[in-house]
Each structure stands twice: as structure tokens, then as C-alpha cells.
Amino acid sequence: MSKAKQNHIKQHDAALQQFQAGCSMVEQQLVFTSLFNSASIVRDENGGYPKNGLAIVMKDGVIRCNPKTRAEPGEWARAIAHCLLHMGMEHFAPHERPAEWNMACDYVVEKFLDDLKFGKPWYFGTLPSGGNDEERLYSRICDMADKSEYVGVGTAGANIPDMIFDEGRHGYFRRYYLSNPPQWDKLFAQGLSAAVLSAVQKASDTHAYSRNINSKAEKARRWFISMYPLLGAIAAGFKIVEDPSVCQRMHISIAAVSPALSEIYISPAANLDTEELRFVMAHELLHAALRHDSRKEWRDAYLWNVACDYVINGWLSEMGVGERPAGLLFDEQFKGLNAEAVYDRIVTDMRTYRKLATLRGVGLGDILSGDEGGCADIDLDSFYRRALSQGLEYHQGRGRGYLPEGLIEEIRALSHPPIPWDAELARWFDEHFTPIEKIRSYARPSRRQSSTPEIARPNSLISKAALDGRTFGVLLDTSGSMDRSLLASALGAIASYSAARDVPAARVVFCDAEAYDAGYMKPEDVAGTVKVRGRGGTVLQPGIDLLDRAEDFPKDAPILIITDGDCDKLVLYGRTHAFLIPHGATLPFTPKGKVFRMTP
């Protein structure tokens, strides 16, 4: 590579670093944080940008920066902040003379940035007096015949408008569609409020935010306490946080909840009305009450959050609690499903569902993980379970409104401890091996009791015909990653349940790099005398194929697969099956059979 080419690459990298440093300066300034996070900053050569300037801003919130211009970080910060203020100050208002209006707005924006002492100006000269009123400056500029005394302070270059009103006249601009456009003036007001609060905190060395008992969010919370028994007790235990700076720092666009800290965060910039606040607050309260934070377990956190949102929003829409804000996740196809079932569906199309937004924003879950240690003296499960159960009784007893059957089932399910994995496995055995009716017979030596030895009693017998085909397959993952204690627990449970249900033998196959057929084994031998042979990698499909081809293994016999989840994708040929995997593990495919998660 030539030295000229190397120097060009170095200069390109340096220009990009300076641009990124300027963006970072804007994002860290509280006045601009909300505006910056909601705008789209574009710096590439595939679209329109000012040829002799730094940046332009379009009406839909796109700021296009010149990729061929080298500027200092302070200059980039000033230019980007300048464009953001055009939106925050609502400068995209039509006027008869748009060039003069753009010039007047540029002066107002630069006067604001001068007073803020932010960034580095890229122009020379002084700003005119009266630079705080756009309309007055606009009238003055329009009345002047000679405008040469007015220096160009726009970001697109000397005397070039930096606000693009009509994109149709500029074919090189790509329209940036927003289905739910931000309220730029609200975001700007939020930034100003956060900056003032931060300044007060630094001056007094205290937290300036105090609870506003008359806010709409607090009124919504009190409405649940007094009017909605189902969630009243839970709402009473939560604190409402409406601090703009906190919401900015945590990137909360509408709302979020921390079940561990018992806090609900409501962003003032969302500007929700009373009915929308009730819907949003009920949404967050149900996240906490139904323990969606702890029920996530092995699942992807964001997709689990999305699945829970679909379920909750469907319930609340049926219940008529408030009014669902525009843009919230809702789909009729998930009606009647619980969060686990919805998750199993959406996880098959992760690319699509990761682009959806929760109440916190795109890619950000509104279920926050707090410090459980801060609530060590409170059993959260017991609190939420008790509050929901009592709320359900009061709600139904007093006829306070319709509740979906799915929500009632979840509340009642939370009232009971979860079924242990071995009990679920026992149910699986009951489904496949019905009890055998034993026959009383004198054909074999009778039993006699010592107290009445003269009385002969019949013996209990099981016919051989009843035992024919009464078996199942056990596919054991014997790779090195398998936990030995969990494997022993699983084998012990299988042995005891097999013996209790009169299963004479199980077909055992070991799998690591290849399959090892151990043949039929008695239940007690499966638990006590099995010696694991393989310690290689995990390939289970050969074991499935072996059982399916075996002539002495019934075609309708179920298969129990014990693995740590780090295995290949399986084809079961339609055979009934179930998986035993460690708690917290996942399978590399969507299982069709039941999954039992073993705990120590």
C-alpha cells in the first residue's frame, strides 16, 4: 500500500474519531440528551449532505453530517446541537420567506449555545442584538434591503439554509419515516428541566427531586388503591419515580419497573393522559406481581420481556383498564396464550421481534433487574403472591370488573409452589404407563400369616401379556460437560418411577461421539450399576436412529433423553419423547416433547 493511501486512511480514521467525540459531547450534555437519543445522526456518502458545511437537519428528525469535512470535536458538537435545537425550539414552521426565517432561527440557536458556552463556533463575527426572539429577527431581516452585515451562522455553510422543509425538492434525501414521531418540544423541555435539577443538586450537594403527590402518575396510583382491588395492594407498595434526569440516564422513553426495588419509573416526556397512565401503570404492576423478572430463567431477557408485554397488553385491553397508548405491543394471534407459549413462538423469528419496542424503548426491556440484596428482609414472592390472591378475592367478590381467564389462572398458579421436576416426571410416567390390574391366584404358593397359619391367602400376580411392550428408551448424554450429581438424580428418579409402575426393563443407549447400546436393563440396574462408557463430544442423533431401527424396541415406546443441552438438533421421527436437562440450560432447537429441568 502506498504512503499516500496510508495517509488517507489515517486521516479518515482521525476525522471519524473527532466526529464521534463531538457526538459524545452532545449526548453527555443533559440539555441535549433526550433530543440526541431521539434523532437520527447520519454520516455517510450515500445520501445528501452539505457540500461546504458541517450538517443539515430535516423536518423528520434526521441530521445529515458531511463525511468529507474534518472539524474539531467542539465544532461537531456545536453543529449537531445547533440542528437539535432547531427541532426542540419548533423552528420547522412555514413562513413566506424561508431563507430569512432560517437565518433568524440560526441566530437564536447560536445565542442559546453562546450563553450555554457549549462547543466551538465555526463562524467569525458577532451575533446581532435581540437574538432571543425569532419572529422579531425575522421581521428585521425581511425589512432590510442590505443583509451583508448579517454573517451566516448556519451549519450548512455561508448563506445556505440548514433546515430542510421540503424533501421533494432534494432528490438525494432519503425520507426517514417515524410511525410515532417524537415531540421535540417536550424532549427539549425535559432536557432543560434535567439540566436545572442537576445544577441545583451540584450547588446544594443534595438530590433536588421530590415526590409530587399531585402528579398524574400519583393520582393514577391512588386510583388503583381506592378503585381497583386486584392491583390496589401492590400499587400501595410501589414508589413512583418521575425524575426526568433519572429517566434520561436509564434511557426510559415511557415507563419501566424494578420489582426488586418496588419502583415504577414514568417519563414526563411521554406526556401520557390519565387513561394512558392507568394502562401503563397496570402494565408495570402486573410485570412485578406476576414475577416476570424471576420467571425468565434460561430465556433471552429481551424476547421474554416482549412476550410478557404481548400477554399483559392483551389482558388489559380485554379488561378495559385505561387506554392503550399508540405503538404498544399488541397482537390478536397471541390471545389466550401465556408468556411462556408466546415466547416459544416469537423466538423462532428473533430478527423481527428484536426490532420491537417495549415501554422503555427498542432493545431495552422495561423489566429492570434491581439489587435483591436491598430487599433482603422482604420475601418478594410471598408479598406479590399474597397481594394478588387477596386482590383477586376482593375484585371478584365485589364485582369490580371483568378479568381474563388466563390472568386468573396465572394468579392462582402463583398461589401454589411450583411442582418439582421429579413430580412432573412422575406424571409423565403416569401418562404412558397406566396401572396394571393385578390378579389374585392360588396357583403359586400361598401366603400365610403367623397369627392365622391355617388360612391360605392368594398371591398377587401380573400376567406376562400385560408386561409385553411395557418399556421405554433412555438416551444418556455421556459427554464430559454432564453434571454427575444431576445425572445420578435423574437415573435414580427414572428407576424408582419405573419400578413403581411395573416397567420391567428400559432400553438404555449411551451417546457421546457415537452411540453405545446397553440393551434392556432392569430399573434398579439403571440407577445402581450403569457404567458410563463414553466421554467424548455430544452427538445424540445416532442413538435415536439406533432405537428407531431396533426390531426389539416397540415403535410406540416413548424415549426419555437426558442431556445438558449442548447437543445436536434431533429428529425423533414422530416418536413420543421428553427431555431431562439441568435447570438453566437450553436446547439448540424448539422441542416438541416435554422438557423437565432438573435441580440439585
Phi, psi and omega in degrees: 000135182290158178296325179297318179294318179298318178296323179296318179295317179298317179295322179297315179297319180295320179297319179294319179297320178294321178297314180296324177295321177296318177299319179298322178299319180293315183296327182279346177276115187305329181298327187253355188303310182295318178297316182298317182290338181265342180274169176245112181264118184240131177221089177207173184262005183270353181228187181283145175202159181291126185290329183239020181226194182261313187203157170229158180233135180256161188299332184272007174100012178264130174249117181257123184253148182283115182282351184258002181258132174263125179219159178288156178305321179296325179289319176298317180300317180296317182294315181293318177298322178303311180295321178297321181292330174303320179283316182295328179269008176058048180279348179279063176245130184294138176224160182296325181240086187298328181295315179294322178296318177300318180296316179297318179295322178302318180295318180297317180296315182292326176297319178297315181292327175296313179297325180282345183057048183249132175070189182236123179294149179253006183243168178241151179112180182248151178280149179290160177288163181069034185275019180255356184234109183297316184296320180293317177295320179299315179296319181296317181293322180293327183281342184275131177284322181253112182255015185293336181286346180270115179282149178281123181242011178285164185273355183267353182124173184299121175058028176245125181301137177255000174253121181258108181276309187250104181287341181297335179276356182232090186296341183275001177270131175267125183290137181252103185277138175234114180293332180225079188298143180293156173267095188300321180295324178292320179295322178294317178297322177296319179295318177299316180298317180295321180294319179295316179298318179297319179295320179294319179298317180293322181290323184260352182059033179222168177273117187280345185285132176231155183288129179261102185288348180256008179290161181295326179293319178293322177295322177295320178297317179294330177295319178296320182296319186266334190241346186230089188300329184303318184247004185299313182295323180289318179299325180294334181269002182253148175258136179265125179249117181240024181287118181301321181293324178294316180295323177295313183297326182265005177056049179260112182278322179235299184200164175200167181220142173243098181299324182291324181265357181055050180230138173245128182256124179240122181278122177298334181293340180292333176054053179279146174276182187299314182293320178294323178296321179296318179297312182296319181292319177297323177302310182290324179296321179291325174306312183289313186294324181272007174057044179295337179291318182274338180282353180301315180051242186275357189283161174296128189298314185289316179294326175295319177299317179297317179298316178296323178298316179302315183294311182296316180296326176294316178298311183296326177294321176293321183285339181072033178274104181067201181232130183290121178298152180297140176094352180286152184295126179200132180208124182296336183294342181263007181297133179087356180263151173272175186296323180296319180291320178295320179300316181299332179280312187285339181291345177281350179223061186297327182299323181284312189283342176287344179274352182279158185250134169274188177294344179270328180144178180289128179078003182236122179282143179272003172262106184271141177268112180264182180275104180300332181297335179290347181237038186296333182273005182235129173274099185298319180301314180295319181298308182294321180296315180293317181296319180291318181297314179294321178297322178295318179297312179297318183296314181285324181294329182258005177059052185267016176132165182287141174232132179297147181298324179298321178293319179298318179297319180293321179295317179292326178295324178291339181286349180240144179295151180296149180286128179300155183298324182289330175290323176295321177296322178298321177296322179298319177296320180298325181292328186258341182229092180290151181300143180266134178284120181275147184255132174273127184212149174261008185294330178257164181309130184283163178263145178228143177265145183297332181285330180226068185294342182281349182260120177273139182238146182287155177264156178270128182232151173241128182290149178295329180297325180290334182271347181296129179075005181271081183207174177208164179260144176240115179255112186257123172280112184253028179288165184293342182276353180290135178283123186293321181292321178292322178298320178295319179297317181296314180295322178296318179295317180299317181297314183293319180289326178295315180295321182292336183251022173057044173265110188292328183200155177235145179272118187251132177228128176265140180225128166222255176285337176211173184264139176239117182272114179269357180075196180277136180227146176292152181306317182293331178286328178300320183279323191257325189244009179290130176247119181289126185265312187273147174221029182266210179287178185250109173226107187265338185301322177302327177292321177296316180297322180298314180292324182290329181272345185295126181287334182266010177247120185304142181291337180260007180285136179285163179236135176250120185252121180252115183210164176269002179094343180271074187219182179275166176286135188253146171245116187262001177057032177079004182282141177298135184205168176209158182243140168246114180229157178296151178297130181095348179275160178230156176264148182281017179205168178276112184286143175266333177272178180289152179236121176253128183255116185280138174241149182300000000 
